[in-house]
C-alpha cells in the first residue's frame, strides 16, 4: 500500500549505495510501497513501515529497504482506536516496534 | 576490527550482559538479527493467502 495513507508525512532515508543499486540519484524518483499483512483477525491487519519496497518503475528495478529509523514500526496496525488522528496513531504504534 | 573499517566495541559489561557497539562506515548496513527475522516473518505472512473475508470487510467500511 501507499504508506502516506496511514502516515501522511512518511519520510525515508536510504544509503547512497542503495540509490545507485536502483539506478537513481534521489528517493523522489522511486515509488514507495509497504507490505500489508491481512490475517483472519481484521484488527491485526498491518503494514510494515520499517521495510518499504522501493521501485524504479522505468528500469523495472526494486528492492526492500531496511530503514535505520526505528520510529517506523515493522507492525503498524491499521485498525486503530484513534481513527483520523495521524499523530496519535503513530505514537500509539511506536511501542509495538520489536 | 573486522576488515579495515569496521570496529566492534564493548560498551558495557554487566553481570551476564555485554553491550556491543558496531562502528562502521555509512555504506555498511548494521541491523539487529531480530529486526531481520521480524521483517522476514512479515514478508512471508504478507505473501501468504490473504483472508478474502477480511479484505471484503475492509473495503466495505
Backbone of each chain as nested JSON, in Angstrom:
{
  "chains": [
    {"id": "A", "residues": [
      {"number": 1, "name": "UNK", "atoms": {"N": [0.83, -1.182, 0.0], "CA": [0.0, 0.0, 0.0], "C": [0.878, 1.251, 0.0]}},
      {"number": 2, "name": "UNK", "atoms": {"N": [0.253, 2.381, -0.233], "CA": [0.973, 3.643, -0.141], "C": [1.031, 4.043, 1.34]}},
      {"number": 3, "name": "UNK", "atoms": {"N": [2.243, 4.086, 1.927], "CA": [2.328, 4.352, 3.374], "C": [1.806, 5.738, 3.756]}},
      {"number": 4, "name": "UNK", "atoms": {"N": [1.779, 6.665, 2.805], "CA": [1.309, 8.021, 3.111], "C": [-0.167, 8.033, 3.508]}},
      {"number": 5, "name": "UNK", "atoms": {"N": [-0.884, 6.946, 3.171], "CA": [-2.29, 6.856, 3.554], "C": [-2.431, 6.787, 5.082]}},
      {"number": 6, "name": "UNK", "atoms": {"N": [-1.481, 6.101, 5.723], "CA": [-1.558, 5.991, 7.187], "C": [-0.646, 6.981, 7.91]}},
      {"number": 7, "name": "UNK", "atoms": {"N": [0.484, 7.303, 7.295], "CA": [1.385, 8.307, 7.872], "C": [1.637, 9.359, 6.788]}},
      {"number": 8, "name": "UNK", "atoms": {"N": [0.837, 10.433, 6.813], "CA": [0.905, 11.412, 5.719], "C": [2.307, 11.991, 5.508]}},
      {"number": 9, "name": "UNK", "atoms": {"N": [3.086, 12.102, 6.572], "CA": [4.429, 12.673, 6.397], "C": [5.511, 11.586, 6.383]}},
      {"number": 10, "name": "UNK", "atoms": {"N": [5.152, 10.415, 5.856], "CA": [6.116, 9.303, 5.765], "C": [7.35, 9.736, 4.972]}},
      {"number": 11, "name": "UNK", "atoms": {"N": [8.495, 9.762, 5.642], "CA": [9.751, 10.174, 5.002], "C": [10.802, 9.114, 5.266]}},
      {"number": 12, "name": "UNK", "atoms": {"N": [11.55, 8.775, 4.234], "CA": [12.586, 7.782, 4.464], "C": [13.932, 8.266, 3.942]}},
      {"number": 13, "name": "UNK", "atoms": {"N": [14.968, 7.718, 4.522], "CA": [16.326, 7.985, 4.053], "C": [16.981, 6.645, 3.803]}},
      {"number": 14, "name": "UNK", "atoms": {"N": [17.699, 6.553, 2.692], "CA": [18.442, 5.314, 2.459], "C": [19.866, 5.669, 2.042]}},
      {"number": 15, "name": "UNK", "atoms": {"N": [20.72, 4.688, 2.113], "CA": [22.132, 4.928, 1.804], "C": [22.321, 5.19, 0.31]}},
      {"number": 16, "name": "UNK", "atoms": {"N": [23.318, 6.034, -0.012], "CA": [23.609, 6.307, -1.423], "C": [23.829, 5.03, -2.224]}},
      {"number": 17, "name": "UNK", "atoms": {"N": [24.439, 4.022, -1.591], "CA": [24.687, 2.762, -2.285], "C": [23.379, 2.109, -2.723]}},
      {"number": 18, "name": "UNK", "atoms": {"N": [22.337, 2.281, -1.888], "CA": [21.041, 1.69, -2.231], "C": [20.388, 2.44, -3.387]}},
      {"number": 19, "name": "UNK", "atoms": {"N": [20.583, 3.765, -3.378], "CA": [20.055, 4.551, -4.502], "C": [20.717, 4.111, -5.802]}},
      {"number": 20, "name": "UNK", "atoms": {"N": [22.03, 3.9, -5.757], "CA": [22.684, 3.519, -7.007], "C": [22.304, 2.108, -7.438]}},
      {"number": 21, "name": "UNK", "atoms": {"N": [22.0, 1.24, -6.471], "CA": [21.502, -0.096, -6.835], "C": [20.235, 0.013, -7.677]}},
      {"number": 22, "name": "UNK", "atoms": {"N": [19.443, 1.039, -7.363], "CA": [18.173, 1.218, -8.071], "C": [18.325, 2.211, -9.229]}},
      {"number": 23, "name": "UNK", "atoms": {"N": [19.577, 2.601, -9.495], "CA": [19.898, 3.484, -10.619], "C": [19.178, 4.827, -10.573]}},
      {"number": 24, "name": "UNK", "atoms": {"N": [19.089, 5.4, -9.38], "CA": [18.521, 6.75, -9.247], "C": [19.45, 7.58, -8.366]}},
      {"number": 25, "name": "UNK", "atoms": {"N": [19.217, 8.893, -8.351], "CA": [20.045, 9.748, -7.506], "C": [19.271, 10.304, -6.314]}},
      {"number": 26, "name": "UNK", "atoms": {"N": [17.938, 10.17, -6.347], "CA": [17.172, 10.61, -5.178], "C": [15.949, 9.719, -4.975]}},
      {"number": 27, "name": "UNK", "atoms": {"N": [15.452, 9.733, -3.745], "CA": [14.291, 8.904, -3.414], "C": [13.058, 9.327, -4.202]}},
      {"number": 28, "name": "UNK", "atoms": {"N": [13.009, 10.626, -4.529], "CA": [11.878, 11.157, -5.282], "C": [11.62, 10.437, -6.602]}},
      {"number": 29, "name": "UNK", "atoms": {"N": [12.633, 9.785, -7.128], "CA": [12.468, 9.094, -8.414], "C": [11.88, 7.691, -8.23]}},
      {"number": 30, "name": "UNK", "atoms": {"N": [11.682, 7.288, -6.99], "CA": [11.211, 5.927, -6.735], "C": [9.757, 5.912, -6.268]}},
      {"number": 31, "name": "UNK", "atoms": {"N": [9.069, 4.829, -6.558], "CA": [7.756, 4.599, -5.96], "C": [8.005, 3.867, -4.64]}},
      {"number": 32, "name": "UNK", "atoms": {"N": [7.279, 4.287, -3.612], "CA": [7.477, 3.686, -2.296], "C": [6.179, 3.021, -1.842]}},
      {"number": 33, "name": "UNK", "atoms": {"N": [6.268, 1.724, -1.575], "CA": [5.107, 0.984, -1.084], "C": [5.493, 0.2, 0.154]}},
      {"number": 34, "name": "UNK", "atoms": {"N": [4.481, -0.166, 0.94], "CA": [4.77, -1.038, 2.077], "C": [3.903, -2.293, 1.971]}},
      {"number": 35, "name": "UNK", "atoms": {"N": [4.45, -3.387, 2.517], "CA": [3.734, -4.658, 2.501], "C": [2.614, -4.634, 3.53]}},
      {"number": 36, "name": "UNK", "atoms": {"N": [1.521, -5.305, 3.202], "CA": [0.394, -5.383, 4.127], "C": [0.147, -6.855, 4.465]}},
      {"number": 37, "name": "UNK", "atoms": {"N": [-0.018, -7.125, 5.738], "CA": [-0.386, -8.485, 6.168], "C": [-1.877, -8.464, 6.486]}},
      {"number": 38, "name": "UNK", "atoms": {"N": [-2.618, -9.375, 5.845], "CA": [-4.067, -9.448, 6.065], "C": [-4.406, -10.788, 6.711]}},
      {"number": 39, "name": "UNK", "atoms": {"N": [-4.367, -10.857, 8.015], "CA": [-4.713, -12.113, 8.701], "C": [-6.226, -12.223, 8.886]}},
      {"number": 40, "name": "UNK", "atoms": {"N": [-6.648, -13.333, 9.429], "CA": [-8.075, -13.578, 9.604], "C": [-8.7, -12.518, 10.518]}},
      {"number": 41, "name": "UNK", "atoms": {"N": [-8.002, -12.21, 11.587], "CA": [-8.489, -11.212, 12.544], "C": [-8.229, -9.816, 11.986]}},
      {"number": 42, "name": "UNK", "atoms": {"N": [-9.302, -9.138, 11.587], "CA": [-9.088, -7.884, 10.863], "C": [-8.497, -6.782, 11.745]}},
      {"number": 43, "name": "UNK", "atoms": {"N": [-8.573, -6.957, 13.054], "CA": [-7.927, -5.968, 13.936], "C": [-6.41, -6.061, 13.824]}},
      {"number": 44, "name": "UNK", "atoms": {"N": [-5.941, -7.173, 13.238], "CA": [-4.491, -7.358, 13.148], "C": [-3.944, -7.059, 11.756]}},
      {"number": 45, "name": "UNK", "atoms": {"N": [-4.766, -6.464, 10.912], "CA": [-4.28, -6.054, 9.592], "C": [-3.223, -4.977, 9.814]}},
      {"number": 46, "name": "UNK", "atoms": {"N": [-2.08, -5.168, 9.192], "CA": [-0.955, -4.269, 9.484], "C": [-0.047, -4.067, 8.277]}},
      {"number": 47, "name": "UNK", "atoms": {"N": [0.749, -3.018, 8.364], "CA": [1.697, -2.749, 7.288], "C": [3.077, -2.52, 7.895]}},
      {"number": 48, "name": "UNK", "atoms": {"N": [4.099, -2.843, 7.124], "CA": [5.471, -2.754, 7.611], "C": [6.1, -1.439, 7.153]}},
      {"number": 49, "name": "UNK", "atoms": {"N": [6.138, -0.47, 8.061], "CA": [6.673, 0.853, 7.71], "C": [8.198, 0.891, 7.81]}},
      {"number": 50, "name": "UNK", "atoms": {"N": [8.755, -0.137, 8.409], "CA": [10.201, -0.156, 8.637], "C": [10.966, -0.656, 7.418]}},
      {"number": 51, "name": "UNK", "atoms": {"N": [10.296, -1.462, 6.601], "CA": [10.981, -2.052, 5.454], "C": [10.162, -1.855, 4.177]}},
      {"number": 52, "name": "UNK", "atoms": {"N": [10.161, -0.633, 3.664], "CA": [9.362, -0.342, 2.471], "C": [9.969, -0.957, 1.202]}},
      {"number": 53, "name": "UNK", "atoms": {"N": [9.12, -1.112, 0.204], "CA": [9.569, -1.6, -1.108], "C": [9.794, -0.368, -1.984]}},
      {"number": 54, "name": "UNK", "atoms": {"N": [10.983, -0.257, -2.532], "CA": [11.316, 0.877, -3.385], "C": [11.373, 0.398, -4.824]}},
      {"number": 55, "name": "UNK", "atoms": {"N": [10.688, 1.114, -5.694], "CA": [10.589, 0.655, -7.08], "C": [11.0, 1.736, -8.061]}},
      {"number": 56, "name": "UNK", "atoms": {"N": [11.927, 1.364, -8.948], "CA": [12.244, 2.211, -10.087], "C": [11.441, 1.62, -11.25]}},
      {"number": 57, "name": "UNK", "atoms": {"N": [10.273, 2.216, -11.485], "CA": [9.338, 1.631, -12.448], "C": [9.905, 1.67, -13.88]}},
      {"number": 58, "name": "UNK", "atoms": {"N": [10.637, 2.733, -14.159], "CA": [11.156, 2.904, -15.512], "C": [12.105, 1.768, -15.89]}},
      {"number": 59, "name": "UNK", "atoms": {"N": [13.009, 1.438, -14.961], "CA": [14.01, 0.412, -15.25], "C": [13.631, -0.96, -14.695]}},
      {"number": 60, "name": "UNK", "atoms": {"N": [12.453, -1.027, -14.082], "CA": [11.979, -2.288, -13.505], "C": [12.963, -2.852, -12.483]}},
      {"number": 61, "name": "UNK", "atoms": {"N": [13.423, -1.953, -11.6], "CA": [14.303, -2.382, -10.517], "C": [13.558, -2.149, -9.206]}},
      {"number": 62, "name": "UNK", "atoms": {"N": [13.757, -3.047, -8.258], "CA": [13.095, -2.847, -6.978], "C": [13.894, -3.515, -5.868]}},
      {"number": 63, "name": "UNK", "atoms": {"N": [13.728, -2.989, -4.667], "CA": [14.332, -3.66, -3.522], "C": [13.572, -3.297, -2.263]}},
      {"number": 64, "name": "UNK", "atoms": {"N": [13.728, -4.155, -1.262], "CA": [13.136, -3.845, 0.025], "C": [14.229, -3.217, 0.874]}},
      {"number": 65, "name": "UNK", "atoms": {"N": [13.963, -2.022, 1.366], "CA": [14.946, -1.338, 2.196], "C": [14.673, -1.653, 3.667]}},
      {"number": 66, "name": "UNK", "atoms": {"N": [15.708, -1.509, 4.482], "CA": [15.508, -1.641, 5.921], "C": [15.949, -0.3, 6.5]}},
      {"number": 67, "name": "UNK", "atoms": {"N": [15.014, 0.461, 7.014], "CA": [15.322, 1.811, 7.462], "C": [16.069, 1.803, 8.789]}},
      {"number": 68, "name": "UNK", "atoms": {"N": [16.935, 2.773, 8.952], "CA": [17.65, 2.907, 10.219], "C": [16.735, 3.463, 11.312]}},
      {"number": 69, "name": "UNK", "atoms": {"N": [15.823, 4.347, 10.898], "CA": [14.981, 4.965, 11.934], "C": [14.029, 3.931, 12.516]}},
      {"number": 70, "name": "UNK", "atoms": {"N": [13.964, 3.928, 13.838], "CA": [13.195, 2.871, 14.484], "C": [11.812, 3.352, 14.909]}},
      {"number": 71, "name": "UNK", "atoms": {"N": [11.469, 4.596, 14.596], "CA": [10.133, 5.06, 14.98], "C": [9.074, 4.588, 13.996]}},
      {"number": 72, "name": "UNK", "atoms": {"N": [9.483, 4.0, 12.876], "CA": [8.522, 3.373, 11.966], "C": [8.468, 1.883, 12.297]}},
      {"number": 73, "name": "UNK", "atoms": {"N": [7.348, 1.407, 12.802], "CA": [7.294, 0.016, 13.26], "C": [7.192, -1.011, 12.135]}},
      {"number": 74, "name": "UNK", "atoms": {"N": [7.648, -2.21, 12.431], "CA": [7.527, -3.328, 11.493], "C": [6.06, -3.733, 11.395]}},
      {"number": 75, "name": "UNK", "atoms": {"N": [5.356, -3.583, 12.512], "CA": [3.92, -3.868, 12.502], "C": [3.163, -2.594, 12.866]}},
      {"number": 76, "name": "UNK", "atoms": {"N": [2.633, -1.93, 11.857], "CA": [1.794, -0.758, 12.095], "C": [0.353, -1.196, 11.847]}},
      {"number": 77, "name": "UNK", "atoms": {"N": [-0.415, -1.286, 12.926], "CA": [-1.778, -1.807, 12.808], "C": [-2.711, -0.756, 12.214]}},
      {"number": 78, "name": "UNK", "atoms": {"N": [-3.442, -1.157, 11.201], "CA": [-4.3, -0.197, 10.505], "C": [-5.585, 0.077, 11.276]}},
      {"number": 79, "name": "UNK", "atoms": {"N": [-6.05, -0.923, 12.01], "CA": [-7.26, -0.711, 12.806], "C": [-6.857, -0.114, 14.139]}},
      {"number": 80, "name": "UNK", "atoms": {"N": [-7.052, 1.17, 14.26], "CA": [-6.649, 1.875, 15.471], "C": [-7.86, 2.467, 16.152]}},
      {"number": 81, "name": "UNK", "atoms": {"N": [-7.813, 2.568, 17.471], "CA": [-8.931, 3.207, 18.168], "C": [-9.064, 4.696, 17.831]}},
      {"number": 82, "name": "UNK", "atoms": {"N": [-7.938, 5.344, 17.519], "CA": [-7.999, 6.788, 17.251], "C": [-8.039, 7.036, 15.746]}},
      {"number": 83, "name": "UNK", "atoms": {"N": [-9.15, 6.77, 15.122], "CA": [-9.236, 6.992, 13.68], "C": [-9.108, 8.476, 13.355]}},
      {"number": 84, "name": "UNK", "atoms": {"N": [-8.314, 8.754, 12.329], "CA": [-8.236, 10.135, 11.85], "C": [-7.343, 11.057, 12.67]}},
      {"number": 85, "name": "UNK", "atoms": {"N": [-6.61, 10.489, 13.642], "CA": [-5.669, 11.33, 14.381], "C": [-4.262, 10.839, 14.092]}},
      {"number": 86, "name": "UNK", "atoms": {"N": [-3.717, 11.348, 12.997], "CA": [-2.434, 10.872, 12.483], "C": [-1.358, 10.735, 13.547]}},
      {"number": 87, "name": "UNK", "atoms": {"N": [-1.125, 11.787, 14.305], "CA": [-0.044, 11.785, 15.282], "C": [-0.286, 10.751, 16.378]}},
      {"number": 88, "name": "UNK", "atoms": {"N": [-1.527, 10.747, 16.878], "CA": [-1.856, 9.834, 17.971], "C": [-1.687, 8.384, 17.517]}},
      {"number": 89, "name": "UNK", "atoms": {"N": [-2.081, 8.113, 16.282], "CA": [-1.973, 6.741, 15.78], "C": [-0.516, 6.338, 15.68]}},
      {"number": 90, "name": "UNK", "atoms": {"N": [0.28, 7.274, 15.203], "CA": [1.687, 6.966, 15.044], "C": [2.313, 6.69, 16.408]}},
      {"number": 91, "name": "UNK", "atoms": {"N": [1.972, 7.54, 17.363], "CA": [2.554, 7.41, 18.69], "C": [2.121, 6.097, 19.347]}},
      {"number": 92, "name": "UNK", "atoms": {"N": [0.861, 5.741, 19.186], "CA": [0.374, 4.544, 19.855], "C": [0.962, 3.29, 19.228]}},
      {"number": 93, "name": "UNK", "atoms": {"N": [1.417, 3.407, 18.005], "CA": [2.016, 2.264, 17.35], "C": [3.511, 2.137, 17.652]}},
      {"number": 94, "name": "UNK", "atoms": {"N": [4.114, 3.229, 18.069], "CA": [5.565, 3.235, 18.224], "C": [6.038, 2.172, 19.21]}},
      {"number": 95, "name": "UNK", "atoms": {"N": [5.23, 1.925, 20.228], "CA": [5.631, 0.976, 21.243], "C": [5.618, -0.472, 20.778]}},
      {"number": 96, "name": "UNK", "atoms": {"N": [5.051, -0.726, 19.622], "CA": [4.923, -2.099, 19.141], "C": [6.146, -2.57, 18.387]}},
      {"number": 97, "name": "UNK", "atoms": {"N": [7.074, -1.665, 18.228], "CA": [8.262, -1.978, 17.456], "C": [9.139, -2.962, 18.226]}},
      {"number": 98, "name": "UNK", "atoms": {"N": [9.4, -4.161, 17.653], "CA": [10.184, -5.137, 18.409], "C": [11.659, -4.697, 18.575]}}
    ]},
    {"id": "B", "residues": [
      {"number": 1, "name": "UNK", "atoms": {"N": [38.595, -5.467, 15.247], "CA": [38.345, -4.926, 13.913], "C": [37.874, -6.029, 12.972]}},
      {"number": 2, "name": "UNK", "atoms": {"N": [36.957, -5.65, 12.091], "CA": [36.554, -6.564, 11.027], "C": [36.943, -5.854, 9.737]}},
      {"number": 3, "name": "UNK", "atoms": {"N": [37.892, -6.405, 9.024], "CA": [38.408, -5.698, 7.859], "C": [39.114, -4.428, 8.307]}},
      {"number": 4, "name": "UNK", "atoms": {"N": [39.179, -3.43, 7.422], "CA": [39.922, -2.211, 7.744], "C": [39.073, -1.171, 8.451]}},
      {"number": 5, "name": "UNK", "atoms": {"N": [37.766, -1.245, 8.283], "CA": [36.989, -0.095, 8.729], "C": [35.774, -0.429, 9.59]}},
      {"number": 6, "name": "UNK", "atoms": {"N": [35.687, -1.652, 10.06], "CA": [34.575, -1.979, 10.953], "C": [35.128, -2.339, 12.336]}},
      {"number": 7, "name": "UNK", "atoms": {"N": [34.627, -1.634, 13.329], "CA": [35.149, -1.813, 14.676], "C": [34.038, -2.328, 15.586]}},
      {"number": 8, "name": "UNK", "atoms": {"N": [34.348, -3.337, 16.382], "CA": [33.38, -3.837, 17.358], "C": [33.842, -3.376, 18.741]}},
      {"number": 9, "name": "UNK", "atoms": {"N": [32.966, -2.68, 19.438], "CA": [33.324, -2.134, 20.753], "C": [32.478, -2.765, 21.841]}},
      {"number": 10, "name": "UNK", "atoms": {"N": [33.115, -3.045, 22.955], "CA": [32.343, -3.462, 24.126], "C": [31.98, -2.183, 24.877]}},
      {"number": 11, "name": "UNK", "atoms": {"N": [30.688, -1.871, 24.923], "CA": [30.255, -0.607, 25.519], "C": [30.004, -0.756, 27.011]}},
      {"number": 12, "name": "UNK", "atoms": {"N": [29.612, -1.958, 27.403], "CA": [29.215, -2.12, 28.79], "C": [29.293, -3.596, 29.18]}},
      {"number": 13, "name": "UNK", "atoms": {"N": [29.701, -3.855, 30.393], "CA": [29.723, -5.219, 30.921], "C": [28.93, -5.229, 32.207]}},
      {"number": 14, "name": "UNK", "atoms": {"N": [27.91, -6.066, 32.237], "CA": [27.09, -6.138, 33.446], "C": [26.804, -7.606, 33.716]}},
      {"number": 15, "name": "UNK", "atoms": {"N": [26.975, -8.02, 34.95], "CA": [26.765, -9.415, 35.314], "C": [26.757, -10.367, 34.121]}},
      {"number": 16, "name": "UNK", "atoms": {"N": [25.556, -10.644, 33.581], "CA": [25.512, -11.617, 32.481], "C": [25.223, -10.928, 31.151]}},
      {"number": 17, "name": "UNK", "atoms": {"N": [25.461, -9.62, 31.085], "CA": [25.149, -8.893, 29.846], "C": [26.372, -8.179, 29.287]}},
      {"number": 18, "name": "UNK", "atoms": {"N": [26.509, -8.261, 27.974], "CA": [27.547, -7.499, 27.293], "C": [26.86, -6.605, 26.28]}},
      {"number": 19, "name": "UNK", "atoms": {"N": [27.184, -5.325, 26.292], "CA": [26.593, -4.405, 25.31], "C": [27.641, -4.117, 24.247]}},
      {"number": 20, "name": "UNK", "atoms": {"N": [27.311, -4.474, 23.006], "CA": [28.262, -4.274, 21.925], "C": [27.856, -3.103, 21.049]}},
      {"number": 21, "name": "UNK", "atoms": {"N": [28.83, -2.387, 20.561], "CA": [28.575, -1.336, 19.579], "C": [29.368, -1.645, 18.326]}},
      {"number": 22, "name": "UNK", "atoms": {"N": [28.781, -1.34, 17.167], "CA": [29.473, -1.555, 15.899], "C": [29.738, -0.192, 15.274]}},
      {"number": 23, "name": "UNK", "atoms": {"N": [30.984, 0.09, 14.999], "CA": [31.316, 1.339, 14.309], "C": [31.692, 0.977, 12.882]}},
      {"number": 24, "name": "UNK", "atoms": {"N": [30.896, 1.473, 11.939], "CA": [31.136, 1.099, 10.546], "C": [30.867, 2.295, 9.644]}},
      {"number": 25, "name": "UNK", "atoms": {"N": [31.45, 2.301, 8.454], "CA": [31.18, 3.4, 7.515], "C": [29.697, 3.433, 7.154]}},
      {"number": 26, "name": "UNK", "atoms": {"N": [29.244, 4.606, 6.718], "CA": [27.831, 4.786, 6.404], "C": [27.326, 3.829, 5.32]}},
      {"number": 27, "name": "UNK", "atoms": {"N": [28.251, 3.346, 4.49], "CA": [27.836, 2.486, 3.38], "C": [27.492, 1.077, 3.857]}},
      {"number": 28, "name": "UNK", "atoms": {"N": [27.831, 0.771, 5.103], "CA": [27.564, -0.575, 5.622], "C": [26.283, -0.568, 6.451]}},
      {"number": 29, "name": "UNK", "atoms": {"N": [25.377, -1.442, 6.121], "CA": [24.123, -1.541, 6.886], "C": [24.356, -2.413, 8.11]}},
      {"number": 30, "name": "UNK", "atoms": {"N": [23.999, -1.889, 9.269], "CA": [24.128, -2.666, 10.503], "C": [22.754, -2.779, 11.142]}},
      {"number": 31, "name": "UNK", "atoms": {"N": [22.244, -3.999, 11.235], "CA": [20.927, -4.193, 11.831], "C": [20.96, -5.38, 12.761]}},
      {"number": 32, "name": "UNK", "atoms": {"N": [20.052, -5.354, 13.724], "CA": [19.974, -6.486, 14.633], "C": [19.272, -7.653, 13.955]}},
      {"number": 33, "name": "UNK", "atoms": {"N": [19.71, -8.846, 14.304], "CA": [19.154, -10.053, 13.69], "C": [17.642, -10.159, 13.944]}},
      {"number": 34, "name": "UNK", "atoms": {"N": [17.186, -9.758, 15.139], "CA": [15.753, -9.843, 15.451], "C": [14.943, -9.012, 14.452]}},
      {"number": 35, "name": "UNK", "atoms": {"N": [15.508, -7.863, 14.072], "CA": [14.798, -6.986, 13.144], "C": [14.691, -7.667, 11.776]}},
      {"number": 36, "name": "UNK", "atoms": {"N": [15.798, -8.262, 11.35], "CA": [15.81, -9.015, 10.094], "C": [14.748, -10.112, 10.101]}},
      {"number": 37, "name": "UNK", "atoms": {"N": [14.771, -10.89, 11.195], "CA": [13.858, -12.026, 11.279], "C": [12.404, -11.56, 11.308]}},
      {"number": 38, "name": "UNK", "atoms": {"N": [12.14, -10.471, 12.034], "CA": [10.772, -9.959, 12.113], "C": [10.292, -9.524, 10.734]}},
      {"number": 39, "name": "UNK", "atoms": {"N": [11.182, -8.915, 9.976], "CA": [10.791, -8.453, 8.643], "C": [10.56, -9.637, 7.709]}},
      {"number": 40, "name": "UNK", "atoms": {"N": [11.424, -10.63, 7.816], "CA": [11.231, -11.844, 7.003], "C": [9.887, -12.489, 7.31]}},
      {"number": 41, "name": "UNK", "atoms": {"N": [9.567, -12.54, 8.59], "CA": [8.32, -13.161, 9.002], "C": [7.12, -12.39, 8.456]}},
      {"number": 42, "name": "UNK", "atoms": {"N": [7.183, -11.054, 8.515], "CA": [6.096, -10.236, 7.981], "C": [5.984, -10.427, 6.468]}},
      {"number": 43, "name": "UNK", "atoms": {"N": [7.129, -10.512, 5.798], "CA": [7.118, -10.717, 4.341], "C": [6.396, -12.007, 3.986]}},
      {"number": 44, "name": "UNK", "atoms": {"N": [6.734, -13.069, 4.718], "CA": [6.128, -14.368, 4.445], "C": [4.62, -14.314, 4.658]}},
      {"number": 45, "name": "UNK", "atoms": {"N": [4.227, -13.651, 5.744], "CA": [2.79, -13.579, 6.043], "C": [2.057, -12.707, 5.029]}},
      {"number": 46, "name": "UNK", "atoms": {"N": [2.728, -11.648, 4.573], "CA": [2.1, -10.763, 3.591], "C": [1.895, -11.513, 2.274]}},
      {"number": 47, "name": "UNK", "atoms": {"N": [2.792, -12.47, 2.005], "CA": [2.731, -13.198, 0.744], "C": [1.787, -14.388, 0.811]}},
      {"number": 48, "name": "UNK", "atoms": {"N": [1.407, -14.789, 2.006], "CA": [0.527, -15.947, 2.105], "C": [-0.908, -15.524, 1.774]}},
      {"number": 49, "name": "UNK", "atoms": {"N": [-1.721, -16.495, 1.483], "CA": [-3.072, -16.204, 1.012], "C": [-3.793, -15.256, 1.97]}},
      {"number": 50, "name": "UNK", "atoms": {"N": [-4.17, -14.103, 1.458], "CA": [-4.887, -13.139, 2.285], "C": [-6.28, -13.673, 2.559]}},
      {"number": 51, "name": "UNK", "atoms": {"N": [-6.821, -13.289, 3.677], "CA": [-8.159, -13.717, 4.026], "C": [-9.175, -12.864, 3.271]}},
      {"number": 52, "name": "UNK", "atoms": {"N": [-9.823, -13.468, 2.305], "CA": [-10.735, -12.734, 1.431], "C": [-11.835, -12.024, 2.239]}},
      {"number": 53, "name": "UNK", "atoms": {"N": [-12.343, -12.715, 3.253], "CA": [-13.409, -12.123, 4.078], "C": [-12.94, -10.828, 4.718]}},
      {"number": 54, "name": "UNK", "atoms": {"N": [-11.705, -10.848, 5.215], "CA": [-11.166, -9.664, 5.871], "C": [-11.079, -8.518, 4.879]}},
      {"number": 55, "name": "UNK", "atoms": {"N": [-10.592, -8.82, 3.675], "CA": [-10.431, -7.775, 2.668], "C": [-11.797, -7.21, 2.267]}},
      {"number": 56, "name": "UNK", "atoms": {"N": [-12.741, -8.083, 2.02], "CA": [-14.085, -7.636, 1.648], "C": [-14.641, -6.721, 2.727]}},
      {"number": 57, "name": "UNK", "atoms": {"N": [-14.415, -7.144, 3.959], "CA": [-14.864, -6.374, 5.107], "C": [-14.241, -4.988, 5.141]}},
      {"number": 58, "name": "UNK", "atoms": {"N": [-12.959, -4.947, 4.862], "CA": [-12.229, -3.68, 4.911], "C": [-12.712, -2.741, 3.824]}},
      {"number": 59, "name": "UNK", "atoms": {"N": [-12.954, -3.302, 2.645], "CA": [-13.388, -2.486, 1.517], "C": [-14.766, -1.901, 1.772]}},
      {"number": 60, "name": "UNK", "atoms": {"N": [-15.604, -2.682, 2.424], "CA": [-16.971, -2.216, 2.654], "C": [-17.061, -1.111, 3.698]}},
      {"number": 61, "name": "UNK", "atoms": {"N": [-16.034, -1.008, 4.546], "CA": [-16.095, 0.004, 5.603], "C": [-16.002, 1.433, 5.069]}}
    ]}
  ]
}
